[in-house]
Amino acid sequence: MPQSTPSPATAETTAPSGVRGLAADWSADREAFKVPWGKAMMWVFLLSDTFVFGIFLSGYMAVRMTTAEPWPNPSEVFALQIGASKLPLLLIAIMTFVLISSSGTMAMAVNFAYRRERARAAALMLATAALGALFVGMQAFEWTKLIAEGVRPWSNPLGAAQFGACFFMITGFHGLHVSAGVIYLATVATRLLKRNAEARRDEPRGDGGDESLSDANRVEIAGLYWHFVDLVWVFIFAFFYLW
């Protein structure tokens, strides 16, 4: 009995399986593990960054519990002087509110991106970046205040010497992530606006459904990074400022 042979079209569209299929997917920038390649790589990056922040916070807790010198009281060290009153943790509370609010605007940007409303998504991403820049500015003010009071990574006139090293290392590393995120979001938003202008120009030839989905994926990947940065700040806020 003669065996049927696959048609050339079927043979051409059949994807390789196993390791060869995985390598072909990744090398061709196609989907692997049922998620876009960029999103998978972002998850890998965030997982590695979770370990780094986890080590930093674990080291901070070990230093905090084993130091023989008294640890500075966060309510006094991070108090903000307004007139004759000294308000504990006021600046830190505002910084936290700003960063948490930026998560809301970022989530709205992802929503609008999947609804193919590129202009609104880009505007919300730029608003998120502006809130991130405001956070970094307030963090720079906080650093300047502590440096003016004599706190250094190697010394601290307010108590345990390790306080300065832990503070500048952890908040500095997180601030670096926020700064990188601001640039990242602004870049994606600018590209989104450019794509929106091109789509409006080419509208008579089609709605560009695949390109819209690709743009939405880029916005969502940027959102993953930004939500991670916000989540890390919640842990820093709890462990460093409230403990």
CYANA upper distance limits for C-alpha pairs under 8 A (distance plus 0.5 A):
  6 PRO  CA     10 THR  CA      6.54
  6 PRO  CA     11 ALA  CA      6.60
  7 SER  CA     11 ALA  CA      6.75
  8 PRO  CA     12 GLU  CA      6.53
  9 ALA  CA     13 THR  CA      6.89
 10 THR  CA     14 THR  CA      6.67
 15 ALA  CA     21 GLY  CA      7.15
 16 PRO  CA     20 ARG  CA      6.66
 16 PRO  CA     21 GLY  CA      5.03
 16 PRO  CA     24 ALA  CA      8.25
 17 SER  CA     21 GLY  CA      4.97
 17 SER  CA     22 LEU  CA      7.86
 18 GLY  CA     22 LEU  CA      6.91
 19 VAL  CA     23 ALA  CA      6.60
 20 ARG  CA     24 ALA  CA      6.48
 21 GLY  CA     25 ASP  CA      6.57
 22 LEU  CA     26 TRP  CA      6.81
 22 LEU  CA     32 ALA  CA      7.03
 23 ALA  CA     27 SER  CA      6.44
 24 ALA  CA     28 ALA  CA      6.38
 25 ASP  CA     29 ASP  CA      6.56
 25 ASP  CA     30 ARG  CA      5.27
 25 ASP  CA     31 GLU  CA      6.52
 25 ASP  CA     32 ALA  CA      6.40
 26 TRP  CA     30 ARG  CA      6.51
 26 TRP  CA     31 GLU  CA      7.78
 26 TRP  CA     32 ALA  CA      7.12
 26 TRP  CA     37 TRP  CA      7.43
 29 ASP  CA     37 TRP  CA      6.75
 30 ARG  CA     36 PRO  CA      7.40
 30 ARG  CA     37 TRP  CA      6.98
 31 GLU  CA     35 VAL  CA      6.17
 31 GLU  CA     36 PRO  CA      5.32
 31 GLU  CA     37 TRP  CA      6.14
 32 ALA  CA     36 PRO  CA      7.18
 32 ALA  CA     37 TRP  CA      6.80
 35 VAL  CA     39 LYS  CA      7.16
 35 VAL  CA     40 ALA  CA      6.96
 36 PRO  CA     40 ALA  CA      6.88
 36 PRO  CA    217 ASN  CA      8.32
 37 TRP  CA     41 MET  CA      6.80
 38 GLY  CA     42 MET  CA      6.69
 38 GLY  CA    218 ARG  CA      8.44
 38 GLY  CA    221 ILE  CA      7.74
 39 LYS  CA     43 TRP  CA      6.80
 39 LYS  CA    217 ASN  CA      8.24
 39 LYS  CA    221 ILE  CA      6.13
 40 ALA  CA     44 VAL  CA      6.88
 41 MET  CA     45 PHE  CA      6.69
 42 MET  CA     46 LEU  CA      6.58
 42 MET  CA    221 ILE  CA      7.33
 42 MET  CA    224 LEU  CA      8.18
 42 MET  CA    225 TYR  CA      7.91
 43 TRP  CA     47 LEU  CA      6.55
 44 VAL  CA     48 SER  CA      6.86
 45 PHE  CA     49 ASP  CA      6.66
 46 LEU  CA     50 THR  CA      6.51
 46 LEU  CA    225 TYR  CA      7.79
 46 LEU  CA    228 PHE  CA      7.85
 47 LEU  CA     51 PHE  CA      7.15
 48 SER  CA     52 VAL  CA      7.10
 49 ASP  CA     53 PHE  CA      6.74
 50 THR  CA     54 GLY  CA      6.37
 51 PHE  CA     55 ILE  CA      6.59
 52 VAL  CA     56 PHE  CA      6.82
 53 PHE  CA     57 LEU  CA      6.65
 53 PHE  CA    170 ILE  CA      8.47
 53 PHE  CA    232 VAL  CA      8.22
 54 GLY  CA     58 SER  CA      6.47
 55 ILE  CA     59 GLY  CA      6.46
 56 PHE  CA     60 TYR  CA      6.65
 56 PHE  CA    170 ILE  CA      7.21
 57 LEU  CA     61 MET  CA      6.70
 57 LEU  CA    170 ILE  CA      8.23
 57 LEU  CA    236 ILE  CA      8.20
 57 LEU  CA    239 PHE  CA      8.27
 58 SER  CA     62 ALA  CA      6.73
 59 GLY  CA     63 VAL  CA      6.68
 60 TYR  CA     64 ARG  CA      6.50
 60 TYR  CA    166 CYS  CA      6.72
 61 MET  CA     65 MET  CA      6.63
 62 ALA  CA     66 THR  CA      6.63
 63 VAL  CA     67 THR  CA      6.29
 63 VAL  CA    162 GLN  CA      7.86
 64 ARG  CA     71 TRP  CA      7.76
 67 THR  CA     71 TRP  CA      8.46
 67 THR  CA    160 ALA  CA      7.76
 68 ALA  CA    160 ALA  CA      8.40
 69 GLU  CA    159 GLY  CA      7.05
 69 GLU  CA    160 ALA  CA      5.54
 70 PRO  CA    159 GLY  CA      6.11
 70 PRO  CA    160 ALA  CA      6.24
 71 TRP  CA    159 GLY  CA      6.08
 71 TRP  CA    160 ALA  CA      5.77
 71 TRP  CA    163 PHE  CA      7.67
 72 PRO  CA     76 GLU  CA      8.33
 72 PRO  CA     77 VAL  CA      7.32
 72 PRO  CA    158 LEU  CA      6.46
 72 PRO  CA    159 GLY  CA      5.86
 72 PRO  CA    160 ALA  CA      7.48
 72 PRO  CA    163 PHE  CA      8.07
 73 ASN  CA     77 VAL  CA      6.65
 74 PRO  CA     78 PHE  CA      6.16
 74 PRO  CA     79 ALA  CA      8.37
 74 PRO  CA     89 LEU  CA      8.21
 74 PRO  CA    240 PHE  CA      8.30
 74 PRO  CA    241 TYR  CA      6.10
 74 PRO  CA    242 LEU  CA      7.59
 74 PRO  CA    243 TRP  CA      8.32
 75 SER  CA     79 ALA  CA      6.34
 75 SER  CA     88 PRO  CA      5.34
 75 SER  CA     89 LEU  CA      6.38
 75 SER  CA    241 TYR  CA      8.12
 76 GLU  CA     88 PRO  CA      6.76
 78 PHE  CA     88 PRO  CA      6.87
 78 PHE  CA     89 LEU  CA      5.91
 78 PHE  CA     90 LEU  CA      8.49
 78 PHE  CA     91 LEU  CA      8.14
 78 PHE  CA     92 ILE  CA      8.04
 78 PHE  CA    142 GLU  CA      8.39
 79 ALA  CA     86 LYS  CA      6.47
 79 ALA  CA     87 LEU  CA      5.72
 79 ALA  CA     88 PRO  CA      4.45
 79 ALA  CA     89 LEU  CA      5.59
 79 ALA  CA     90 LEU  CA      7.07
 79 ALA  CA     91 LEU  CA      8.05
 80 LEU  CA     86 LYS  CA      6.08
 80 LEU  CA     87 LEU  CA      5.67
 80 LEU  CA     88 PRO  CA      6.81
 80 LEU  CA     89 LEU  CA      7.42
 80 LEU  CA     90 LEU  CA      6.67
 80 LEU  CA     91 LEU  CA      6.99
 81 GLN  CA     85 SER  CA      6.43
 81 GLN  CA     86 LYS  CA      4.98
 81 GLN  CA     87 LEU  CA      6.83
 82 ILE  CA     86 LYS  CA      6.68
 82 ILE  CA     87 LEU  CA      7.76
 89 LEU  CA     93 ALA  CA      6.55
 89 LEU  CA    241 TYR  CA      8.31
 90 LEU  CA     94 ILE  CA      6.84
 91 LEU  CA     95 MET  CA      6.66
 91 LEU  CA    138 MET  CA      8.15
 92 ILE  CA     96 THR  CA      6.62
 93 ALA  CA     97 PHE  CA      6.66
 94 ILE  CA     98 VAL  CA      6.65
 95 MET  CA     99 LEU  CA      6.76
 95 MET  CA    135 PHE  CA      6.15
 95 MET  CA    138 MET  CA      7.36
 95 MET  CA    139 GLN  CA      8.32
 96 THR  CA    100 ILE  CA      6.56
 96 THR  CA    233 TRP  CA      8.22
 96 THR  CA    234 VAL  CA      8.28
 96 THR  CA    237 PHE  CA      8.39
 97 PHE  CA    101 SER  CA      6.49
 98 VAL  CA    102 SER  CA      6.79
 98 VAL  CA    131 LEU  CA      6.71
 98 VAL  CA    132 GLY  CA      8.21
 98 VAL  CA    134 LEU  CA      8.29
 98 VAL  CA    135 PHE  CA      7.12
 99 LEU  CA    103 SER  CA      7.25
 99 LEU  CA    131 LEU  CA      7.29
 99 LEU  CA    132 GLY  CA      7.05
 99 LEU  CA    135 PHE  CA      7.17
 99 LEU  CA    230 ASP  CA      6.75
100 ILE  CA    104 GLY  CA      7.49
100 ILE  CA    230 ASP  CA      6.95
101 SER  CA    105 THR  CA      7.20
102 SER  CA    106 MET  CA      6.61
102 SER  CA    127 ALA  CA      8.22
102 SER  CA    128 THR  CA      5.42
102 SER  CA    129 ALA  CA      8.40
102 SER  CA    131 LEU  CA      6.47
102 SER  CA    132 GLY  CA      7.58
103 SER  CA    107 ALA  CA      6.64
103 SER  CA    128 THR  CA      7.95
103 SER  CA    226 TRP  CA      7.63
103 SER  CA    227 HIS  CA      6.49
103 SER  CA    230 ASP  CA      7.54
104 GLY  CA    108 MET  CA      6.84
105 THR  CA    109 ALA  CA      6.70
105 THR  CA    124 LEU  CA      6.22
105 THR  CA    125 MET  CA      7.60
105 THR  CA    127 ALA  CA      7.59
105 THR  CA    128 THR  CA      6.37
106 MET  CA    110 VAL  CA      6.94
106 MET  CA    124 LEU  CA      7.06
106 MET  CA    125 MET  CA      6.52
106 MET  CA    128 THR  CA      6.52
106 MET  CA    223 GLY  CA      6.54
106 MET  CA    226 TRP  CA      8.19
107 ALA  CA    111 ASN  CA      6.89
107 ALA  CA    223 GLY  CA      7.48
108 MET  CA    112 PHE  CA      6.75
108 MET  CA    121 ALA  CA      7.88
108 MET  CA    124 LEU  CA      7.56
109 ALA  CA    113 ALA  CA      6.59
109 ALA  CA    120 ARG  CA      7.61
109 ALA  CA    121 ALA  CA      4.72
109 ALA  CA    122 ALA  CA      7.47
109 ALA  CA    123 ALA  CA      8.39
109 ALA  CA    124 LEU  CA      5.78
109 ALA  CA    125 MET  CA      6.51
109 ALA  CA    219 VAL  CA      7.92
110 VAL  CA    114 TYR  CA      6.88
110 VAL  CA    121 ALA  CA      7.19
110 VAL  CA    216 ALA  CA      7.21
110 VAL  CA    219 VAL  CA      6.32
110 VAL  CA    220 GLU  CA      6.03
110 VAL  CA    223 GLY  CA      7.57
111 ASN  CA    115 ARG  CA      6.96
111 ASN  CA    121 ALA  CA      8.21
112 PHE  CA    116 ARG  CA      6.86
112 PHE  CA    117 GLU  CA      5.78
112 PHE  CA    118 ARG  CA      7.45
112 PHE  CA    120 ARG  CA      6.96
112 PHE  CA    121 ALA  CA      5.67
113 ALA  CA    117 GLU  CA      6.08
113 ALA  CA    118 ARG  CA      6.12
113 ALA  CA    120 ARG  CA      8.41
113 ALA  CA    121 ALA  CA      5.86
113 ALA  CA    212 SER  CA      8.21
113 ALA  CA    215 ASP  CA      7.57
113 ALA  CA    216 ALA  CA      5.27
113 ALA  CA    219 VAL  CA      7.38
114 TYR  CA    212 SER  CA      8.03
114 TYR  CA    213 LEU  CA      7.29
114 TYR  CA    216 ALA  CA      5.69
116 ARG  CA    212 SER  CA      6.39
116 ARG  CA    213 LEU  CA      8.38
116 ARG  CA    216 ALA  CA      8.10
117 GLU  CA    121 ALA  CA      6.79
118 ARG  CA    122 ALA  CA      6.50
118 ARG  CA    192 LEU  CA      6.63
118 ARG  CA    193 LEU  CA      7.20
118 ARG  CA    195 ARG  CA      8.49
118 ARG  CA    196 ASN  CA      6.35
119 ALA  CA    123 ALA  CA      6.67
119 ALA  CA    192 LEU  CA      7.87
119 ALA  CA    193 LEU  CA      6.52
119 ALA  CA    196 ASN  CA      7.12
120 ARG  CA    124 LEU  CA      6.71
121 ALA  CA    125 MET  CA      6.70
121 ALA  CA    189 ALA  CA      8.16
122 ALA  CA    126 LEU  CA      6.67
122 ALA  CA    188 VAL  CA      8.37
122 ALA  CA    189 ALA  CA      4.99
122 ALA  CA    190 THR  CA      7.65
122 ALA  CA    192 LEU  CA      6.58
122 ALA  CA    193 LEU  CA      6.86
123 ALA  CA    127 ALA  CA      6.72
123 ALA  CA    189 ALA  CA      7.86
124 LEU  CA    128 THR  CA      6.63
125 MET  CA    129 ALA  CA      6.67
125 MET  CA    185 LEU  CA      6.60
125 MET  CA    186 ALA  CA      7.53
125 MET  CA    189 ALA  CA      6.49
126 LEU  CA    130 ALA  CA      6.62
126 LEU  CA    185 LEU  CA      7.43
126 LEU  CA    186 ALA  CA      6.38
126 LEU  CA    189 ALA  CA      6.98
127 ALA  CA    131 LEU  CA      6.80
128 THR  CA    132 GLY  CA      6.73
128 THR  CA    182 VAL  CA      8.41
128 THR  CA    185 LEU  CA      8.29
129 ALA  CA    133 ALA  CA      6.64
129 ALA  CA    181 GLY  CA      8.00
129 ALA  CA    182 VAL  CA      5.17
129 ALA  CA    183 ILE  CA      8.08
129 ALA  CA    185 LEU  CA      6.58
129 ALA  CA    186 ALA  CA      6.88
130 ALA  CA    134 LEU  CA      6.70
130 ALA  CA    182 VAL  CA      7.98
131 LEU  CA    135 PHE  CA      6.74
132 GLY  CA    136 VAL  CA      6.83
132 GLY  CA    178 VAL  CA      6.87
132 GLY  CA    179 SER  CA      7.84
132 GLY  CA    181 GLY  CA      8.33
132 GLY  CA    182 VAL  CA      6.53
133 ALA  CA    137 GLY  CA      6.67
133 ALA  CA    178 VAL  CA      8.40
133 ALA  CA    179 SER  CA      7.51
133 ALA  CA    182 VAL  CA      7.04
134 LEU  CA    138 MET  CA      6.80
135 PHE  CA    139 GLN  CA      6.69
136 VAL  CA    140 ALA  CA      6.65
136 VAL  CA    175 GLY  CA      6.81
136 VAL  CA    178 VAL  CA      7.63
136 VAL  CA    179 SER  CA      7.42
137 GLY  CA    141 PHE  CA      6.89
138 MET  CA    142 GLU  CA      6.76
139 GLN  CA    143 TRP  CA      6.71
139 GLN  CA    175 GLY  CA      8.10
140 ALA  CA    144 THR  CA      6.63
141 PHE  CA    145 LYS  CA      6.68
142 GLU  CA    146 LEU  CA      6.89
143 TRP  CA    147 ILE  CA      6.61
143 TRP  CA    168 PHE  CA      8.49
144 THR  CA    148 ALA  CA      6.57
145 LYS  CA    149 GLU  CA      6.92
146 LEU  CA    150 GLY  CA      7.03
146 LEU  CA    151 VAL  CA      6.02
147 ILE  CA    151 VAL  CA      5.55
147 ILE  CA    152 ARG  CA      6.97
150 GLY  CA    156 ASN  CA      7.14
150 GLY  CA    157 PRO  CA      6.92
151 VAL  CA    155 SER  CA      6.72
151 VAL  CA    156 ASN  CA      5.19
151 VAL  CA    157 PRO  CA      7.01
151 VAL  CA    158 LEU  CA      8.15
151 VAL  CA    164 GLY  CA      6.39
152 ARG  CA    156 ASN  CA      6.51
152 ARG  CA    164 GLY  CA      5.80
152 ARG  CA    165 ALA  CA      7.64
153 PRO  CA    161 ALA  CA      8.30
153 PRO  CA    162 GLN  CA      7.88
153 PRO  CA    163 PHE  CA      8.16
153 PRO  CA    164 GLY  CA      4.90
153 PRO  CA    165 ALA  CA      4.43
153 PRO  CA    166 CYS  CA      8.08
153 PRO  CA    167 PHE  CA      8.47
153 PRO  CA    168 PHE  CA      7.10
154 TRP  CA    161 ALA  CA      6.87
154 TRP  CA    162 GLN  CA      7.66
154 TRP  CA    164 GLY  CA      7.18
154 TRP  CA    165 ALA  CA      6.78
155 SER  CA    161 ALA  CA      5.22
155 SER  CA    162 GLN  CA      7.83
155 SER  CA    164 GLY  CA      7.07
156 ASN  CA    160 ALA  CA      6.89
156 ASN  CA    161 ALA  CA      5.27
156 ASN  CA    162 GLN  CA      8.12
156 ASN  CA    163 PHE  CA      7.38
156 ASN  CA    164 GLY  CA      6.64
157 PRO  CA    161 ALA  CA      8.23
159 GLY  CA    163 PHE  CA      8.15
161 ALA  CA    165 ALA  CA      8.08
162 GLN  CA    166 CYS  CA      6.69
163 PHE  CA    167 PHE  CA      6.52
164 GLY  CA    168 PHE  CA      6.51
165 ALA  CA    169 MET  CA      6.46
166 CYS  CA    170 ILE  CA      6.48
167 PHE  CA    171 THR  CA      6.38
167 PHE  CA    172 GLY  CA      8.25
167 PHE  CA    240 PHE  CA      8.48
168 PHE  CA    172 GLY  CA      5.81
169 MET  CA    173 PHE  CA      6.47
170 ILE  CA    174 HIS  CA      6.76
170 ILE  CA    236 ILE  CA      8.42
171 THR  CA    175 GLY  CA      6.37
171 THR  CA    236 ILE  CA      8.38
172 GLY  CA    176 LEU  CA      6.59
173 PHE  CA    177 HIS  CA      7.03
174 HIS  CA    178 VAL  CA      6.87
174 HIS  CA    229 VAL  CA      7.90
174 HIS  CA    232 VAL  CA      8.37
174 HIS  CA    233 TRP  CA      7.97
175 GLY  CA    179 SER  CA      6.59
176 LEU  CA    180 ALA  CA      6.65
177 HIS  CA    181 GLY  CA      6.52
177 HIS  CA    229 VAL  CA      7.38
178 VAL  CA    182 VAL  CA      6.70
178 VAL  CA    226 TRP  CA      8.41
178 VAL  CA    229 VAL  CA      7.18
179 SER  CA    183 ILE  CA      7.08
180 ALA  CA    184 TYR  CA      6.57
181 GLY  CA    185 LEU  CA      6.45
181 GLY  CA    225 TYR  CA      7.92
181 GLY  CA    226 TRP  CA      7.03
182 VAL  CA    186 ALA  CA      6.63
183 ILE  CA    187 THR  CA      6.60
184 TYR  CA    188 VAL  CA      6.81
184 TYR  CA    222 ALA  CA      7.88
185 LEU  CA    189 ALA  CA      6.50
185 LEU  CA    222 ALA  CA      7.08
186 ALA  CA    190 THR  CA      6.56
187 THR  CA    191 ARG  CA      6.75
188 VAL  CA    192 LEU  CA      6.57
188 VAL  CA    218 ARG  CA      7.93
188 VAL  CA    219 VAL  CA      7.60
188 VAL  CA    222 ALA  CA      8.36
189 ALA  CA    193 LEU  CA      6.75
190 THR  CA    194 LYS  CA      6.82
191 ARG  CA    195 ARG  CA      6.67
192 LEU  CA    196 ASN  CA      6.56
192 LEU  CA    215 ASP  CA      7.50
193 LEU  CA    197 ALA  CA      6.79
194 LYS  CA    198 GLU  CA      6.85
195 ARG  CA    199 ALA  CA      6.52
196 ASN  CA    200 ARG  CA      6.71
197 ALA  CA    201 ARG  CA      6.76
198 GLU  CA    202 ASP  CA      6.66
199 ALA  CA    203 GLU  CA      6.14
199 ALA  CA    207 ASP  CA      7.73
199 ALA  CA    208 GLY  CA      7.76
202 ASP  CA    206 GLY  CA      7.56
203 GLU  CA    207 ASP  CA      6.36
208 GLY  CA    212 SER  CA      6.72
209 GLY  CA    213 LEU  CA      6.84
210 ASP  CA    214 SER  CA      6.70
211 GLU  CA    215 ASP  CA      6.63
212 SER  CA    216 ALA  CA      6.67
213 LEU  CA    217 ASN  CA      6.70
214 SER  CA    218 ARG  CA      6.91
215 ASP  CA    219 VAL  CA      6.85
216 ALA  CA    220 GLU  CA      6.62
217 ASN  CA    221 ILE  CA      6.60
218 ARG  CA    222 ALA  CA      6.77
219 VAL  CA    223 GLY  CA      6.60
220 GLU  CA    224 LEU  CA      6.74
221 ILE  CA    225 TYR  CA      7.13
222 ALA  CA    226 TRP  CA      6.83
223 GLY  CA    227 HIS  CA      6.51
224 LEU  CA    228 PHE  CA      6.68
225 TYR  CA    229 VAL  CA      6.88
226 TRP  CA    230 ASP  CA      6.83
227 HIS  CA    231 LEU  CA      6.58
228 PHE  CA    232 VAL  CA      6.68
229 VAL  CA    233 TRP  CA      6.93
230 ASP  CA    234 VAL  CA      7.15
231 LEU  CA    235 PHE  CA      7.39
232 VAL  CA    236 ILE  CA      6.86
233 TRP  CA    237 PHE  CA      6.37
234 VAL  CA    238 ALA  CA      6.67
235 PHE  CA    239 PHE  CA      6.50
236 ILE  CA    240 PHE  CA      5.99
236 ILE  CA    241 TYR  CA      7.86
237 PHE  CA    241 TYR  CA      5.69
237 PHE  CA    242 LEU  CA      7.12
238 ALA  CA    242 LEU  CA      5.62
238 ALA  CA    243 TRP  CA      7.08
239 PHE  CA    243 TRP  CA      5.86
